[in-house]
Amino acid sequence: MNPQKSPLGQKTSFYYPLLLLPADQRQAMESLYRFCWLADDIADNTDPLPLKKKKLATFKKDLYLALQEKAKDPFFKTFQTVINRFRLSPEPLLRIVTGVERDLKPIRFKKFEELRQYALQVAGGPGLASMEIFGYRDEAHQKYAENLGIFLQIVNMVRDHQEDLSLGRRYFPQEDYEHFHLNPHTLGEKNSHWRNFVEFQLDRAWTYLDRGWSSLNKKERSELCTAEAIGAIYVRLHQKLRSQPDQILLGKVSLSKADKVLSVLGALARCSLWRGSRFS
């Protein structure tokens, strides 16, 4: 693994929010992002399943070595310094690996609870590790991170619906497709059931964002401007997906650079206002 290669380009939703961090935290977050990216890449590439399993087993072994301060792989030597510097807990990092393990084979969730547990792994894990980098380990900040992570993950799943299906991953539960009388493999444009399905998923996502926001008061949220900025970008994506459900079937709905920058600036302004306010 090449620790110098960075997947965190301007096209990602995290690039601009991370610019708000002090240098040491930004570098740590970039390393965490790369950890997640490397794990995802094992599941997403075109290698045969036995090779994917072998690569993920090696990845997991390298993580355990880093947690024991015995890393040998170049990337994990770098990541080991982040683990030590910010005292990252093993559990959130292992959650991420567990989530990736599920992606190695076709996914067919039957109930929403299965999707929620998966989101707690692949999005809640990075969220909890991020909170530790930001310096927060209490229960309220953990709830904020996990609920924000579930919101992000569901929005991503709506956006990437067609791409995920092509990879054999049907993340939305069978009970939802049945409720809206949909066959995910025969969806067409101008399908009113599809529009209702998308709105239902986005409404569900919003309930988790609201739970996350409710976990902390505004003064506490103002100290998490990077997380708030990431949330703001996804709120804008959430709005765009709701307004363009048919476009999801044709390809990814994406945000422009201007969308992302304005979302980050809006979050920065709110955090500054909350920080100076007497009200929580």
HELIX and SHEET records of a PDB file:
HELIX    1   1 TYR A   15  LEU A   18  1                                   4    
HELIX    2   2 ALA A   23  ASP A   44  1                                  22    
HELIX    3   3 LEU A   49  LEU A   67  1                                  19    
HELIX    4   4 PRO A   74  PHE A   86  1                                  13    
HELIX    5   5 PRO A   90  ARG A  102  1                                  13    
HELIX    6   6 PHE A  112  VAL A  122  1                                  11    
HELIX    7   7 GLY A  124  PHE A  134  1                                  11    
HELIX    8   8 GLU A  139  ARG A  159  1                                  21    
HELIX    9   9 HIS A  161  SER A  166  1                                   6    
HELIX   10  10 GLN A  174  HIS A  179  1                                   6    
HELIX   11  11 PRO A  184  THR A  186  5                                   3    
HELIX   12  12 SER A  192  SER A  214  1                                  23    
HELIX   13  13 LYS A  218  SER A  222  1                                   5    
HELIX   14  14 CYS A  225  SER A  243  1                                  19    
HELIX   15  15 PRO A  245  LEU A  250  1                                   6    
HELIX   16  16 LYS A  257  GLY A  276  1                                  20    
SHEET    1   A 2 ILE A 107  ARG A 108  0                                        
SHEET    2   A 2 ARG A 169  ARG A 170  1                                        
END                                                                             
